[in-house]
Amino acid sequence: MTTTPIQDPGRENPTRGQSNRKLVILYSISVFFYWISMYIYMPTLPIYIQGIAGNLVIVGTILSMYGLWQGLIRLPMGIGSDWLGKYKPFIITGYIFSAAGALLMGNAENSFMLLVGRSFTGVAAATWVPLVVAFSNLFPPAQAVQATALLTAINSTGRVLATASTGTLNQIGGYQLAFNLAIVSAGAALLAVLLIKEPKRARMKISLGGLKILANRYDVMLPSILDAVTQLMIWAGPYSFFPIVARNLGASEVMISMLVSMYLMVFMIGNFSVSFIVKKVKPVVFTFIGFILLALSLIIASQAKTFAIIFVAQLIAGLASGLTYPTLMGMSIEHVQNYERSTAMGLHQTIYSIGMFMGPWLGGILAASLGMETMFIIFAFFCGISGMLGTYWLALKQKRDPSLSL
């Protein structure tokens, strides 16, 4: 990877004693432990919730809180960090919510405690807005996609290690051990970010007019809408109902842990692929391929009769999201001015959080009424059609000036 941090007076300037390189390292460590805290219990979370809550509608509703609260918090967090001119207060708050959410879920005695705990982790996930922008601002604007791909690869590494250990941790100390380690990991992430002397950044005067202008830009909105579609599919499949299908097929907790960790490993491969060859291949090509693969994974899952088949579906979904996620996220801020990037990223992540909410919520309703097989087929059809139409429109728009509105 050729991306190198810069010290551009027009962007963020490190405070005395901390170079950009040191800031990159500290943010990387913080992101690594942050995502461990969010994912170390993830592989068996749907099964854990089902054991306490009961039917699939309730399971889907609880799981959907993660996306709902991201959708509610991410844009205000992006606007707030631009207005305040600081990222750290929001990042620290998010890490605290991550620990609190793990504590509540690990000690849950009823569905309400699970719902509140999962909501807390949704608030914590909104921290990804200032983290992405703070990290991206240490790189040249032209390297926005590569910077987000690098950061996504770091968080993927943490998530792979976290999810790979879930099954073994459950065997050693039950479900609660993973939740306890999530609290410890959130503390480690907090320590790393506390060591950062935040670069000075000009405060931005927030106006609804400025937000409206961003919301009317196709280079911000189209990638965001497409990302919402991919998130809907991912959170209806690999993160929510694929593990339940695997359990119904007789998979052990270690096998389910492996299912999610292998998804993330392939996701990481997709991230690195984007970061290395994005200069040779148009980003919209990655997006188109990703949608086709994601639809294919859902079709395969709908026909799964053995663990091996659901495992293949999971791997294909991982590659698909690995190609689309960093590409769409980077595209959404590539042509946005530095002082508006946090707001633009908040807008992007708020929109794709709608998919994170709708996936498990709508998936739970459809699975309970029509069966999981039919639910996967419906989502696969929607994914394929919307993906092809969306990427075609994006390709047409990119032939014009990227600053033109929709």
Beta strands, then each sheet from edge to edge (+ up, - down):
end
